[in-house]
Amino acid sequence: MNEKQQFGLAAAAFVAGVAWGSFRHRRNGHAGALALLQGCEWFIAYGGAAVLITWLRDALDPDGEEGPDALVDERVTRIRRVVTEQSTED
């Protein structure tokens, strides 16, 4: 999925999150703020923040810095630990 598609999905998730937050907190006095917070959470969860950071990084350094001081573009999306058991029978 390219960045434009990812951003579109995240924007749709933001709108859906605001709608869901408005429905969920409709009786709360802070319904608007809670709905916006829900939308932001869904936007971030669907990768919208990562796309925005990539676009900002490209805007600040369009040529792409090369050399030993160049930033490595890595994102940790999930961490998985695999544990295996080994029996030691004599």
SVG drawing of the C-alpha trace seen along z (x, -y; Angstrom):
<svg xmlns="http://www.w3.org/2000/svg" viewBox="-27 -21 57 61">
<polyline fill="none" stroke="black" stroke-width="0.4" points="0.0,0.0 1.5,-3.3 1.6,-6.4 -1.4,-8.1 -3.6,-5.0 -2.3,-4.7 -3.1,-8.3 -6.6,-7.9 -7.3,-4.9 -6.1,-6.7 -8.2,-9.8 -11.2,-7.6 -10.4,-6.0 -10.2,-9.5 -13.7,-10.3 -15.1,-7.0 -13.4,-7.5 -15.0,-10.9 -18.4,-9.5 -18.0,-6.6 -16.8,-8.9 -19.7,-11.2 -22.1,-8.4 -20.4,-6.7 -20.0,-9.9 -23.2,-11.7 -24.4,-12.1 -21.1,-13.4 -20.4,-17.1 -17.1,-16.7 -18.4,-14.7 -16.8,-16.8 -13.3,-16.6 -13.7,-12.9 -14.8,-12.3 -11.8,-14.2 -9.5,-12.2 -11.1,-8.9 -10.6,-10.0 -6.9,-10.9 -6.4,-7.5 -7.8,-5.7 -5.8,-7.9 -2.6,-7.0 -3.5,-3.3 -4.0,-3.1 -0.6,-4.7 -1.6,-8.3 1.0,-9.7 3.8,-7.6 2.8,-8.9 2.8,-12.5 6.2,-12.1 7.6,-10.6 6.2,-13.6 7.6,-16.1 11.0,-14.3 11.0,-14.4 10.0,-18.1 12.9,-19.0 15.5,-17.0 14.2,-16.4 17.7,-15.3 18.1,-12.5 21.2,-12.9 23.9,-10.3 26.9,-9.3 27.7,-8.0 25.5,-10.6 22.4,-9.8 19.4,-8.9 18.2,-5.3 14.5,-5.2 13.2,-2.3 9.9,-1.9 9.2,0.7 5.7,1.8 5.6,4.9 7.9,6.9 7.6,10.6 9.4,12.9 9.7,16.6 10.3,19.0 11.2,22.6 11.6,25.4 14.4,27.8 14.5,30.9 17.9,32.1 17.6,35.8 20.6,37.9"/>
</svg>
